[in-house]
């Protein structure tokens, strides 16, 4: 498990990258995919996920699509063109940050 501070600092990038890779996803699906990819070590709460999704939508990086699923309405999120270009920038920034931190801390990141 990682600290909430580390997760908070990377949550936007995680969401944007998942949506770039998967196309469109709904909230619960995002939480489950993160849990799967992290072997259960990273758990997104609704309290962290949905405010971040709403912020990304307000910034024009995401759009939503409501789909009826029986008696329920499911809200899917997908990237806008601006969101697509933002993903590449954020992943590149994070990659450079990891490289810089590994040098500063004199460690080799485990793969």
Buried (B, 14 or more C-beta within 10 A) or exposed (E): EEEEEEBEEBBBBBBBBBBBEEEBBBBEBBBEBBBEEBEEEBEBEEEBBBEBBEBBBEEEBBBEEEEEEEEEEBEBBBBBEEBBEBBEEBBEEBEEEEEEEEEEEEEEEEE
